[in-house]
Amino acid sequence: MRAEGIQAKKNLPSGRFSVGRYSETVLSLFKQPNLQFEDGQVVWKALNDYKKSKVVKGKSADFPDALIVNKARFVIENKGEAFKGSYTFDKAAQQLPGAKFST
């Protein structure tokens, strides 16, 4: 797979992707014939949760935060257990579905 056209910086400080850039990147990765995700539905759910995340104290949840929570849910539920949440100190990530405050 070639990373042509994918750049780390897109008009955001510290090299962070915008919501639109994450969407473009994930869509382009799904179109790659030689790339297969372990579970595409987890990636899609994470992308949707990320898009819906709200700004908390000037920061929104990152796509990796959403991916971690969704992957944790997927693993636990596939074991037949109830997902009780993924713990984080990140205030913005705490508003993602399934994320909880870590004390």
Disulfide bonds with the S-S distance in Angstrom:
none
